[in-house]
C-alpha cells in the first residue's frame, strides 16, 4: 500500500474532511501517480468518499492549448473554505 504526505486538511461539516496530499513531497520527488488527483473527501470513519479527477488534457502551465489527448499534469496547491464553500 502506498502512502503520501498530507499537505492540508479541512473539515467539511456533516461530510467529513477534505485532504490534499502532496504531489511534490520534496524538491526532487514527484508523486506522478496522484499528480492532479490528490484531493480526497474522507468520511468520519476515514473512508474515501470521492477523489477529484482533473479534466483530460489539463495543462501544467498557461502556455499550451487544451488537449484532450494529453494526460492531466496540473497539481492542486490549496483548498480554501470561504463561508462553508470550498
Order of alpha helices (4+ residues) and beta strands (2+ residues): beta-beta-beta-beta
